[in-house]
């Protein structure tokens, strides 16, 4: 009898322990409270924690979180909208929840009620002075999800998909220079349907054009990073760029200035010649005018060098061809701003070029930071043996596919993109089977 009682107690403790540590799942949509339009890349996080995700291109998200946080507050924020906080305990875990955000009117500079009389250049100088105050300069650790889609710009067909769970360690080298260490925790790859060319010709192109293989994680993390004072100072010194305040919006219930830094001249034979608009670069900074923190940055490189592109590949803001775009979004945690989303669109030299006419492969990379650890004692340092090198090709890595890992891992939902990807990539084999097949081949 005593043995039975002991077994029952052990069983109850086991069940209660499992229920206490279980993962909960919240499925929601972030919508404009007035128009009911979806809001892309809104930040969704749990107050008092560093756990979070973001909405996708149609406003949808799934947030996995531990049972221990079930009574906390959910915080939803996005540039151009008022921040909203709701109790997790009041949200249904069985249905898709619509979370409405109140839009904030956009003010052009002429009628900007928040004007503080500073020029765009003066604001950028204040941003530089405030960098150490606004962004952590101590080592910290980020967990994230990366999706790398590759398509041919001439027919818009997807040829490859990579998804990875990554861990990133920010290390301080000096007061101005920081180093990213990356390791891959899990990865899954589709088959590669690109028309690859000769590796010999590829190596010759590398030598002639002076490019080298580059990992999409490092490219997305480090490309066009305007929290680096050196990058901002170089822009201020470069007489080819004009600085303008184009408007005011809100983020986190704070006023934000929009600063455009546009390439306007090219120097030939020691003279400045105005650009015609066919090829130029533009940097757009969204600056909190209370703290002078950059809450979002965008970089565009526009050209007109690729002919016969579909209309879908035109950037209508400029009416020219978008060659490169880099976006970084930040969120305030504990008095500091940390990266929570980054994307990169452009050519990444990570496979032999086909050399075939009408084939130009472009990467669209998205990086979601879904967890943050700021205490050095609480994260496992990335050692040299686990460090992902910058020239390692993600799509060609050795791995074993682990489908159970992905069930409760916070990712950017791939709707509606999954339909286009499936049409292009699932010729005879489903993506799930491709993940398994590629993993089994690479692990041998």
N, C-alpha and C positions, 0 to 999 in steps of 0.2 A: 504493500500500500504506500509506504514511504517512497519507494522508487517511482511509483506512478506520479505522486505529488511533485517530486523533484523534477521529473520529466516534463510535467505540465508547466511548472514555473519556468524551466529553461525555455520551453517552447514559447510561452507568453513573452518573456524577455527578448527572445530572438525576433518575434514578430513586431514588438514595439520598437525595438532597435532599428529594424529595417524600415518601419513606417516613418520613424523620426528622421532617417537619413535619406529618404526617397527624394527624387527630383520631381518638381512640379513643372507644368508646362502651361504657358499663357499664349493663346493665339489671338492676335488683334490686327486692326487696321487703323492707321493714323489718317484722319480726314480733315479737310478745311471745314470749319464750323459753319461757314456761310454758304459755300458753293457745294459742299460735300465731295469735292474733288480730292483725290488721294494726294498725300504729301510724301515726297520721296526723301529717303535718307534722314528721317527724323531720328533723333537720339532717344532711345528708350532704356532707362536704367532704374535701378533700385536705390532709393535714398539711403545713405549711410553705408553703402557698399560700393565696390568698384566693378560690379557685375552689370553687363548691359548688352544691347544689340542695337540694330537700326532697321528702319523700314526699308523695303525694297522699292522697285520702280513703280509699283502699284500700291504702295503704302502698307503692305502686309509685313508682319513679323511674327516670329515665334520666339518666346523667351523661356529658356529652361533655367530654373533656379532651385536652390535647396529648400526643403520644407522649413528650415529654421528662419527663413526670411518671409514667410507667408503673411505676417502681420505688418510688414513694412509698407512704405509708400512707393508707388511707381511714379517716376518723373519722366515726362515727355516734353522734349524741347526741339525747336527747329528755327533756323534763321528766318525772320519775317513773320513769326508767330509768337504769341504769349506762351510762356511756360505753363504746363499744367501738371498738377500733382493729384493722384487718386490713390485710395487705399487698395492694396492687393486683395485684402479679405473681402472687398465688395465686388470683385470682378469674377465672373463665371469662368470656370476652368474647362467647361465642356463646349462652349460656343465661341465663335469669333466675335471679339469685342470691338466696337467702333469707338475710337477715342478722338474726340473733336478738339481741334486747336483754333483759337481765335486769331484771325489774321491781323497784322498790323499794317496800317497804310504806309506806302513807300513815299518818301519825300525826296524830290530832286533838290539839288543844293540851293537853288534860288529861294525856295520857300522852306528851307530846313529850320525848324524851330529849335534844334539842338546845336546850332552853329556856335563854335567857340572861337571863331575868328582865326584859327590856325590854318595855314596853307597845307596842301598835301605833303610837301617836302618836310615841313615842320612836324607834322603828325608822324611821318615815318621815322624822323629822328627821335621822337618821344617813344616810339615803339622800340627802337634799338636800346635806348636807356632803360627801358622797363623789362627787357627780355629776361634778365636773371631773376627779377621779382616775380614774373608771371609764369615762367616755365621751370620745372624742376631741373636743377643742375647736379643732382645727386643720382647715383645709379638706381634704376628701378626696372621692373620686369613687366612685360605685357604678354598676354595670351591672345591669339587672334585666329581669324579664318581668312584664307586667301582663295580667290577664284580667278583663274587665268583662262580667258577664252581667246582663241586665235581664229581670225577670219580673213578671207581674201577680200580686199576692198573693191575689186572689180565686179564680183558677183554676190558679195555679202554672205557667202556661205561659210559656216563654221567648219573648221578642219581639226580642232583639237580642244580638249577641255582638261584642266587640272584644278583640283581642289585640295587644299592642305590645311591642316591645323598646325599653326606655327607658334613658337615662343621667341620673344625678342627681349634681349637685355640691353638697356641703355647704359653705357659706361662713359664716365667723364675722363677725358684725356687732358684737357686744359680748360681755361675759363671760356674759350671760344669754340673748341672742337670736341665733338662727341662721336662715339663709335657705336654702331649697331652690331650686336652679335645675334645671330639667328640660328635656331635649330628647328627641324621638322619633326613633329610628334607623330602625325599620321598624314597619309597622302593617298589620293586616288586619281587615276588618269584614264581618259578615254583612249581609244586607238588614235593614231596619228594619220589623218587623211590628207595632209599637205603633200604637195608635189615637190619633194626634196631633190636637190641637185647633187652634183659631185662634191664630195668633201675636199678634194684637191682644189677645185675651183673656189670653193668656199674659203679655204685657207688663203688662197691668193687674193681674194677680195678683202679678207681681213687685213692682210699686209698692205694692200694698195690703199684702202680707205681708212686704215688705222682704227678699226673697231675690233672688239673682242667679245666673246660670249659673256652675257650678263644675266644674272638671276633676276626674275621679275619681282621677287620680294624686295631685294635691295633697291631696285630701280624705283619701285613705288614708294618705299620709305624715304629715300634720300633725294629723289629728283624734285627740284623746285621747292626746297625747304626754306621758307622765309622766317623761321624762328632762329636762323643762323645770322648773326650780326654781320658777318663778312659778306654774305649774299646781298643784304639790304644796303650796305655801304657801297658796294660796287654799283648797284643801281643808281644810288644818289650821285655818284661820281660820273656816271656815263651820260654824256651830253646828248646821246642819241634818243634818250627817253624823256617824255613829257609826263608830269605828275598832275593828276586832277582828282578832285573830290566830286564824285558823280551822284551821290545821294546818301540818304540815311534810312535805316530800317531798325529792327529790334532783334535781340537774341537774349534769351533768359531774362526778359523784362528790363533789359538795359539798352540804351541807344547805341547804334553801331554805324560808323561812317564807312562808306564804300569808296575805296581809293583805287583809281585806275592808273597804272603805270604803263604807258604805251610807247613802243618803238616808233619813232616818227622820222628819223633821218638815217641815212647811210653815208659813210665817209669814203669818198673817192678822190684821189690826188689832193689830199689835204683840204677838201671842201665838203661841206654838208649838202646832201641832196635829199629832198623830201621823198619819202616812200609813197608809192602810188596806191598802196592798199592791197596789192597782189601778194605780198609776202611781208609779214611783220610778226612781232611778238607782243603779247599783252599779259601783264600781271594784274590781278585784281585781289586786293586785300580788304577784308571785312574787320574793322578795328573797333573794339569796345572803347568808347571815348572816356569812360571812367577809369579804366585800368591801363589802357593802351595795349591791350593784348589782342593778337590776331586770333579771331575765333574761326575764321575760314580763309583759305587762300585758293586762288585759281590761276593756272598758267595756261596760256594758249599760244601755239605756234601755227600761224596761218600761212598758206602758200597757194600757188596756183600752178603747180608743176606736174600734177598727175591728171592726164586727160581722160575723157570718156567715163567719168565716175557716175554711178547712179545718184539720183537726187538725194537719197537718204544719207549720203556721205557729205552733204554740204552743211556747213555751219551757218545757219541763217542769220545769226547775229552779225556776221561779217560778209555773207554772200561769197565766200571763198571756201577753199578746201581746208578742212581741219586736219593738220598733220600730227600734232601732239597736244594733249591736254593732261594736266595734272591737277588734282584736287586734294586738299587736306582739310579736315574738320576737327575742331578741338572742343573739349568740354571741361568745365571747371570742377575739380575734385579736391577738397581740402585746401582751398586757397591757391591751387596751381592749375594750369591748363595742360591737359594731356591729349594726345592724338586719340580720336575714337573711330575715324574713318578716313581712308585714303584711296584714291584711284589713279590709274595711269592709262592713257590711251595713246598708242603710238607703236612704232617699230622697235622691237627688242631683238637683237641679233642672238637668237637662241637655237637656230637650226640652219643647215645649209640652204641657201636660196635656190629656187628652182631654175632660175635663168630662163624661164619660159615667159613669153609675152602674156600680159593680162593676169599675172600672178604677183600680187604684193601682199604679204601677210602682215597683219597688224594685231598686236596684243591689246586686249582690254582687261586690265587687272584691277580687282577690287580687294581691299584689305579692311576687314572689320576687327577692331580691338574689342573683345568681349569680356576681358577681365584684366585687372591691373593690380600689381603688388608693389607697394612703395617701400616696405621695410626689407632691408637687405637680409635680415635674419629669416625671413619667411619664404624666400625663393631659392630654388636650386640653381646655382651659377652654371652658365653655359661654358663648359670646358673646351679646350682646343680639339679634343677628339670628336666632340659632337657638333662642332661649329660648321655651319653651312657656308661653303666658300662662294664668293661672288660669281664665279664662272661655272658653277654647277648647274646643269640643266634639269629643272624640276620634272619635265615630261619624260626624262630618260633615267630617273633615279630608280635604284633598287628598292622594292617595298613589298610588303604582304598586306593585302586588303583586309581591313577589319570593319565589317559593316556595323557591328554592335556599337563601336565607338561613336559613330555618327548619329545615333538615335537621340542622344541627349546633349549634343554639342551645338552651341549657338552659332548659327551661320546666317548669311544673308539669303533669304528665300529667293529662289531662282525663277519665280513666276513673274511675268509671262514668258521670260526668256527660255524656259525649259522646253516650250513647244517648238521654238525655232531651232534650238540646239538638237532636240530629238529628231526633227525632220532631217537635219543636215548630217548628224552623226550616227543615227541608228539605222544603218542600211539593212543589215541582216542580224545585228546583235544589239540587245538592249544596253543602255549605259551601265546598268548594274552588272551585267555580265562582262562588259568591257572592263570595268573596274577590277573584277575578279581575274579576267584573262590577262590583262596587262600586269597586274600584281604578281600572278603566278609565273609569268615569263620573266619579269624583272628580278624576282627573288631567286631564280636559279643561278 
